[in-house]
Amino acid sequence: MAHRRRTTSCRAHFLLPASDSQENIPVHELTGISFRQCGPVKYRWKPPRKKTHVTKHVSPFIFSLLILLPISAHGQFPEKYISIKPGVYYFTGDLEDDHPMGFFGGVFYGFRLFPNLVLESGTGYFHDGDDGNDIRGVPVTLTLKGIYPFKNLVPYAGGGIGIYFTEYFGNLNGRYEEDKDNVFGGHLIIGAEYNITPMIFLGVEGMYIFTEDAEYNGVKVNLDGFATLMTMGFRF
């Protein structure tokens, strides 16, 4: 008894949106075409995606990180450090005339996320330097720094956010005020460190701080300012 040979024919299949016709779609967009020996495989045609508003803003940031991360650091330094940063603070907002210069300092802990990217957290104390009208507070900050090691010199720049627990004692706009307020803010930094040994380093840093207006008994005060700091640190 003779056996009949079964054969299957293969065809090109594609699915189009119901509102469109084949003539309205360019040939190069008909990508849902497939052949198999035993039959067709169907694919659903999808229009190309459009860039969203978030993508337009996030893409440059991701691209910057991709450029930064591959840069290799010179030398094998420990990944963590503790540093002390004492310095002076210059108010640039409402308090510039009455409080020209004060103290700013803190203790910071940092570690390398990547060879050229450091995450640093810290807390400290600032004071306006005026015994009659006191503005003082405690900042708690988080900073992301890009570092560019060159032999023993490590220049860096970065920015971050923080919360500032502040209080005021003294005359403000012609009357005595005594109140507390907590404000959020941001900061930008630029500086350089010099490695005395692989474990010990010294440096200088400039920090610009901008915050929400603090409010003391209904009186709003701008605490923005610029700090010049000396850095002393230990790696481990």
SULUR-V564433 format. One record per pair of residues at least 12 apart in sequence whose ideal C-beta (glycine too) atoms are under 10 Angstrom apart, sorted by the first residue. I is the first residue (numbers start at 1). J is the second residue. If there is no record, write none. Layout:
i=I j=J
i=I j=J
//
This chain:
i=8 j=36
i=8 j=37
i=8 j=38
i=8 j=39
i=8 j=40
i=9 j=39
i=9 j=40
i=10 j=34
i=10 j=35
i=10 j=36
i=10 j=37
i=10 j=38
i=10 j=39
i=10 j=40
i=10 j=41
i=11 j=33
i=11 j=35
i=11 j=39
i=11 j=40
i=12 j=30
i=12 j=32
i=12 j=33
i=12 j=34
i=12 j=35
i=12 j=40
i=13 j=32
i=13 j=33
i=13 j=34
i=13 j=35
i=13 j=39
i=13 j=40
i=13 j=41
i=13 j=42
i=13 j=43
i=14 j=30
i=14 j=31
i=14 j=32
i=14 j=33
i=14 j=34
i=14 j=40
i=14 j=42
i=14 j=43
i=14 j=44
i=14 j=45
i=15 j=32
i=15 j=42
i=15 j=43
i=15 j=44
i=15 j=45
i=15 j=46
i=16 j=30
i=16 j=32
i=16 j=44
i=16 j=45
i=17 j=44
i=17 j=45
i=17 j=46
i=17 j=47
i=20 j=45
i=20 j=47
i=25 j=45
i=25 j=47
i=29 j=45
i=29 j=46
i=29 j=47
i=29 j=48
i=30 j=43
i=30 j=45
i=31 j=43
i=31 j=45
i=31 j=46
i=32 j=44
i=32 j=45
i=32 j=46
i=33 j=45
i=64 j=146
i=65 j=114
i=65 j=116
i=65 j=117
i=65 j=146
i=67 j=116
i=68 j=114
i=68 j=115
i=68 j=116
i=68 j=117
i=68 j=146
i=68 j=147
i=68 j=148
i=69 j=113
i=69 j=114
i=69 j=115
i=69 j=116
i=69 j=117
i=69 j=146
i=70 j=114
i=70 j=115
i=70 j=116
i=71 j=114
i=71 j=115
i=71 j=116
i=71 j=117
i=71 j=146
i=71 j=147
i=71 j=148
i=71 j=149
i=72 j=115
i=72 j=116
i=72 j=149
i=73 j=112
i=73 j=114
i=73 j=115
i=73 j=116
i=73 j=147
i=73 j=148
i=73 j=149
i=73 j=150
i=73 j=154
i=74 j=115
i=74 j=148
i=74 j=149
i=74 j=150
i=74 j=151
i=74 j=152
i=74 j=153
i=74 j=154
i=74 j=195
i=75 j=149
i=75 j=151
i=75 j=152
i=75 j=154
i=75 j=195
i=75 j=198
i=76 j=198
i=77 j=112
i=77 j=115
i=77 j=149
i=77 j=154
i=77 j=195
i=77 j=198
i=77 j=199
i=77 j=201
i=77 j=235
i=78 j=111
i=78 j=112
i=78 j=198
i=78 j=199
i=78 j=234
i=78 j=235
i=78 j=236
i=79 j=110
i=79 j=111
i=79 j=112
i=79 j=113
i=79 j=115
i=79 j=118
i=79 j=235
i=79 j=236
i=80 j=109
i=80 j=110
i=80 j=111
i=80 j=112
i=80 j=118
i=80 j=234
i=80 j=235
i=80 j=236
i=81 j=108
i=81 j=109
i=81 j=110
i=81 j=111
i=81 j=112
i=81 j=118
i=81 j=120
i=81 j=193
i=81 j=199
i=81 j=200
i=81 j=201
i=81 j=233
i=81 j=234
i=81 j=235
i=81 j=236
i=82 j=107
i=82 j=108
i=82 j=109
i=82 j=110
i=82 j=122
i=82 j=232
i=82 j=233
i=82 j=234
i=82 j=235
i=82 j=236
i=83 j=106
i=83 j=107
i=83 j=108
i=83 j=109
i=83 j=110
i=83 j=120
i=83 j=122
i=83 j=193
i=83 j=201
i=83 j=202
i=83 j=203
i=83 j=205
i=83 j=229
i=83 j=231
i=83 j=232
i=83 j=233
i=83 j=234
i=83 j=235
i=84 j=105
i=84 j=106
i=84 j=107
i=84 j=108
i=84 j=122
i=84 j=124
i=84 j=229
i=84 j=230
i=84 j=231
i=84 j=232
i=84 j=233
i=84 j=234
i=85 j=104
i=85 j=105
i=85 j=106
i=85 j=107
i=85 j=108
i=85 j=122
i=85 j=124
i=85 j=191
i=85 j=203
i=85 j=204
i=85 j=205
i=85 j=207
i=85 j=227
i=85 j=229
i=85 j=230
i=85 j=231
i=85 j=232
i=85 j=233
i=86 j=103
i=86 j=104
i=86 j=105
i=86 j=106
i=86 j=124
i=86 j=125
i=86 j=229
i=86 j=230
i=86 j=231
i=86 j=232
i=87 j=103
i=87 j=104
i=87 j=105
i=87 j=106
i=87 j=124
i=87 j=126
i=87 j=204
i=87 j=205
i=87 j=206
i=87 j=207
i=87 j=227
i=87 j=228
i=87 j=229
i=87 j=230
i=87 j=231
i=88 j=101
i=88 j=102
i=88 j=103
i=88 j=104
i=88 j=105
i=88 j=129
i=88 j=225
i=88 j=226
i=88 j=227
i=88 j=228
i=88 j=229
i=88 j=230
i=89 j=101
i=89 j=102
i=89 j=103
i=89 j=104
i=89 j=105
i=89 j=126
i=89 j=127
i=89 j=128
i=89 j=129
i=89 j=207
i=89 j=209
i=89 j=223
i=89 j=225
i=89 j=226
i=89 j=227
i=89 j=228
i=89 j=229
i=90 j=102
i=90 j=104
i=90 j=224
i=90 j=225
i=90 j=226
i=90 j=227
i=90 j=228
i=91 j=128
i=91 j=129
i=91 j=135
i=91 j=209
i=91 j=221
i=91 j=222
i=91 j=223
i=91 j=224
i=91 j=225
i=91 j=226
i=92 j=208
i=92 j=209
i=92 j=210
i=92 j=222
i=92 j=223
i=92 j=224
i=92 j=225
i=92 j=226
i=93 j=210
i=93 j=211
i=93 j=213
i=93 j=221
i=93 j=222
i=93 j=223
i=93 j=224
i=93 j=225
i=94 j=172
i=94 j=173
i=94 j=213
i=94 j=214
i=94 j=219
i=94 j=220
i=94 j=221
i=94 j=222
i=94 j=223
i=94 j=224
i=95 j=128
i=95 j=130
i=95 j=133
i=95 j=135
i=95 j=168
i=95 j=172
i=95 j=221
i=95 j=222
i=95 j=223
i=95 j=224
i=95 j=225
i=96 j=222
i=96 j=224
i=96 j=225
i=98 j=128
i=98 j=130
i=98 j=132
i=98 j=133
i=98 j=135
i=98 j=170
i=98 j=171
i=98 j=172
i=99 j=127
i=99 j=128
i=99 j=129
i=99 j=130
i=99 j=133
i=99 j=134
i=99 j=135
i=99 j=170
i=99 j=225
i=100 j=128
i=100 j=129
i=100 j=130
i=101 j=128
i=101 j=129
i=101 j=130
i=101 j=225
i=101 j=228
i=102 j=126
i=102 j=127
i=102 j=128
i=102 j=129
i=102 j=130
i=102 j=134
i=102 j=135
i=102 j=136
i=102 j=225
i=102 j=227
i=103 j=124
i=103 j=125
i=103 j=126
i=103 j=127
i=103 j=128
i=103 j=129
i=103 j=136
i=103 j=227
i=104 j=124
i=104 j=125
i=104 j=126
i=104 j=127
i=104 j=137
i=104 j=139
i=104 j=207
i=104 j=209
i=104 j=225
i=104 j=226
i=104 j=227
i=104 j=228
i=104 j=229
i=105 j=124
i=105 j=125
i=105 j=126
i=105 j=127
i=105 j=227
i=105 j=229
i=105 j=230
i=106 j=122
i=106 j=123
i=106 j=124
i=106 j=125
i=106 j=126
i=106 j=138
i=106 j=139
i=106 j=140
i=106 j=141
i=106 j=207
i=106 j=227
i=106 j=229
i=107 j=121
i=107 j=122
i=107 j=123
i=107 j=124
i=107 j=125
i=108 j=120
i=108 j=121
i=108 j=122
i=108 j=123
i=108 j=124
i=108 j=141
i=108 j=143
i=108 j=231
i=108 j=233
i=109 j=121
i=109 j=122
i=109 j=123
i=110 j=122
i=110 j=143
i=110 j=145
i=110 j=147
i=110 j=233
i=110 j=235
i=111 j=235
i=112 j=145
i=112 j=147
i=113 j=144
i=113 j=145
i=114 j=146
i=114 j=147
i=115 j=147
i=115 j=149
i=116 j=145
i=116 j=146
i=116 j=147
i=116 j=148
i=116 j=149
i=116 j=156
i=117 j=144
i=117 j=145
i=117 j=146
i=117 j=147
i=117 j=158
i=118 j=143
i=118 j=144
i=118 j=145
i=118 j=146
i=118 j=147
i=118 j=154
i=118 j=156
i=118 j=158
i=119 j=142
i=119 j=143
i=119 j=144
i=119 j=145
i=119 j=158
i=119 j=160
i=120 j=141
i=120 j=142
i=120 j=143
i=120 j=144
i=120 j=145
i=120 j=156
i=120 j=158
i=120 j=160
i=120 j=189
i=121 j=140
i=121 j=141
i=121 j=142
i=121 j=143
i=121 j=160
i=121 j=162
i=122 j=139
i=122 j=140
i=122 j=141
i=122 j=142
i=122 j=143
i=122 j=160
i=122 j=162
i=123 j=138
i=123 j=139
i=123 j=140
i=123 j=141
i=123 j=162
i=123 j=165
i=124 j=137
i=124 j=138
i=124 j=139
i=124 j=140
i=124 j=141
i=124 j=227
i=124 j=229
i=125 j=137
i=125 j=138
i=125 j=139
i=126 j=138
i=126 j=139
i=126 j=164
i=126 j=166
i=126 j=209
i=126 j=223
i=126 j=225
i=126 j=227
i=128 j=168
i=128 j=170
i=128 j=223
i=128 j=225
i=130 j=170
i=131 j=169
i=131 j=170
i=132 j=169
i=132 j=170
i=132 j=171
i=133 j=168
i=133 j=169
i=133 j=170
i=133 j=171
i=133 j=172
i=133 j=176
i=133 j=177
i=134 j=167
i=134 j=168
i=134 j=169
i=134 j=170
i=134 j=178
i=135 j=166
i=135 j=167
i=135 j=168
i=135 j=169
i=135 j=170
i=135 j=172
i=135 j=214
i=135 j=216
i=135 j=221
i=135 j=223
i=136 j=165
i=136 j=166
i=136 j=167
i=136 j=168
i=136 j=169
i=137 j=163
i=137 j=164
i=137 j=165
i=137 j=166
i=137 j=167
i=137 j=168
i=137 j=180
i=137 j=181
i=137 j=182
i=137 j=183
i=137 j=211
i=137 j=214
i=137 j=223
i=138 j=163
i=138 j=164
i=138 j=165
i=138 j=166
i=138 j=167
i=138 j=182
i=139 j=162
i=139 j=163
i=139 j=164
i=139 j=165
i=139 j=166
i=139 j=185
i=139 j=187
i=139 j=209
i=139 j=211
i=140 j=161
i=140 j=162
i=140 j=163
i=140 j=164
i=140 j=165
i=141 j=160
i=141 j=161
i=141 j=162
i=141 j=163
i=141 j=164
i=141 j=185
i=141 j=186
i=141 j=187
i=141 j=189
i=141 j=207
i=141 j=209
i=142 j=160
i=142 j=161
i=142 j=162
i=142 j=163
i=142 j=187
i=143 j=158
i=143 j=159
i=143 j=160
i=143 j=161
i=143 j=162
i=143 j=186
i=143 j=187
i=143 j=188
i=143 j=189
i=143 j=207
i=144 j=158
i=144 j=159
i=144 j=160
i=144 j=161
i=144 j=189
i=145 j=157
i=145 j=158
i=145 j=159
i=145 j=160
i=145 j=189
i=145 j=190
i=145 j=191
i=146 j=158
i=146 j=159
i=147 j=191
i=147 j=192
i=147 j=193
i=148 j=192
i=149 j=193
i=149 j=195
i=150 j=192
i=151 j=194
i=151 j=195
i=152 j=193
i=152 j=194
i=152 j=195
i=152 j=196
i=152 j=197
i=152 j=198
i=152 j=201
i=153 j=192
i=153 j=193
i=153 j=194
i=153 j=195
i=153 j=203
i=154 j=191
i=154 j=192
i=154 j=193
i=154 j=194
i=154 j=195
i=154 j=201
i=154 j=203
i=155 j=190
i=155 j=191
i=155 j=192
i=155 j=193
i=155 j=203
i=156 j=189
i=156 j=190
i=156 j=191
i=156 j=192
i=156 j=193
i=156 j=203
i=156 j=205
i=157 j=188
i=157 j=189
i=157 j=190
i=157 j=191
i=157 j=192
i=157 j=206
i=158 j=187
i=158 j=188
i=158 j=189
i=158 j=190
i=158 j=191
i=159 j=186
i=159 j=187
i=159 j=188
i=159 j=189
i=159 j=190
i=159 j=207
i=159 j=208
i=160 j=185
i=160 j=186
i=160 j=187
i=160 j=188
i=160 j=189
i=160 j=207
i=161 j=184
i=161 j=185
i=161 j=186
i=161 j=187
i=162 j=183
i=162 j=184
i=162 j=185
i=162 j=186
i=162 j=187
i=162 j=209
i=162 j=211
i=163 j=182
i=163 j=183
i=163 j=184
i=163 j=185
i=163 j=211
i=164 j=181
i=164 j=182
i=164 j=183
i=164 j=184
i=164 j=185
i=164 j=209
i=164 j=211
i=164 j=212
i=164 j=214
i=164 j=223
i=165 j=180
i=165 j=181
i=165 j=182
i=165 j=183
i=166 j=179
i=166 j=180
i=166 j=181
i=166 j=182
i=166 j=183
i=166 j=211
i=166 j=214
i=166 j=216
i=166 j=221
i=166 j=223
i=167 j=179
i=167 j=180
i=167 j=181
i=167 j=182
i=167 j=214
i=167 j=216
i=168 j=180
i=168 j=181
i=168 j=214
i=168 j=215
i=168 j=216
i=168 j=217
i=168 j=219
i=168 j=221
i=168 j=223
i=169 j=216
i=170 j=216
i=172 j=216
i=172 j=217
i=172 j=219
i=172 j=221
i=173 j=216
i=173 j=218
i=173 j=219
i=173 j=220
i=173 j=221
i=175 j=217
i=175 j=219
i=176 j=217
i=177 j=216
i=177 j=217
i=177 j=218
i=177 j=219
i=177 j=221
i=178 j=216
i=178 j=217
i=179 j=214
i=179 j=215
i=179 j=216
i=179 j=217
i=179 j=218
i=179 j=219
i=180 j=214
i=180 j=216
i=181 j=212
i=181 j=213
i=181 j=214
i=181 j=215
i=181 j=216
i=181 j=217
i=181 j=220
i=181 j=221
i=181 j=223
i=182 j=212
i=182 j=214
i=183 j=211
i=183 j=212
i=183 j=213
i=183 j=214
i=183 j=215
i=183 j=221
i=183 j=223
i=184 j=211
i=184 j=212
i=185 j=209
i=185 j=210
i=185 j=211
i=185 j=212
i=185 j=214
i=185 j=223
i=185 j=224
i=186 j=208
i=186 j=209
i=186 j=210
i=186 j=211
i=186 j=212
i=187 j=207
i=187 j=208
i=187 j=209
i=187 j=210
i=187 j=211
i=187 j=227
i=188 j=206
i=188 j=207
i=188 j=208
i=188 j=209
i=188 j=210
i=188 j=226
i=189 j=205
i=189 j=206
i=189 j=207
i=189 j=208
i=189 j=209
i=189 j=227
i=189 j=229
i=190 j=204
i=190 j=205
i=190 j=206
i=190 j=207
i=190 j=208
i=191 j=203
i=191 j=204
i=191 j=205
i=191 j=206
i=191 j=207
i=191 j=228
i=191 j=229
i=191 j=230
i=191 j=231
i=192 j=204
i=192 j=205
i=192 j=231
i=193 j=205
i=193 j=231
i=193 j=232
i=193 j=233
i=194 j=231
i=195 j=233
i=195 j=235
i=197 j=234
i=197 j=235
i=198 j=235
i=199 j=233
i=199 j=234
i=199 j=235
i=199 j=236
i=200 j=232
i=200 j=233
i=200 j=234
i=200 j=235
i=201 j=231
i=201 j=232
i=201 j=233
i=201 j=234
i=201 j=235
i=202 j=230
i=202 j=231
i=202 j=232
i=202 j=233
i=203 j=229
i=203 j=230
i=203 j=231
i=203 j=232
i=203 j=233
i=204 j=228
i=204 j=229
i=204 j=230
i=204 j=231
i=205 j=227
i=205 j=228
i=205 j=229
i=205 j=230
i=205 j=231
i=206 j=226
i=206 j=227
i=206 j=228
i=206 j=229
i=207 j=225
i=207 j=226
i=207 j=227
i=207 j=228
i=207 j=229
i=208 j=224
i=208 j=225
i=208 j=226
i=208 j=227
i=209 j=223
i=209 j=224
i=209 j=225
i=209 j=226
i=209 j=227
i=210 j=222
i=210 j=223
i=210 j=224
i=210 j=225
i=211 j=223
i=211 j=224
i=211 j=225
//
